[in-house]
Amino acid sequence: MGHYEDLWYEIHDDINNRGLNEEFEAQLKKMRSQDKHKYKEVRDRWSYAHTKVVKLFDKKISNKKALN
């Protein structure tokens, strides 16, 4: 596999394992209408969306653990 395929596979695999498909797709959809992301390459958009969704997920998990 090439470099791009490896990245896409890793992101796709991580998102699926965490069950964040809907959040990831929603983030990509949101980014399509934002000027900041409109002209970025797909690789860059996927990386940004992955980082953002995972960060929010981890934050939510840590908040739940703090409440317990």
Secondary structure by P-SEA (a helix, b strand, c coil): ccaaaaaaaaaaaaaaaacaaaaaaaaaaaaaaccccccccaaaaaaaaaaaaaaaaaaaaaaaaaac
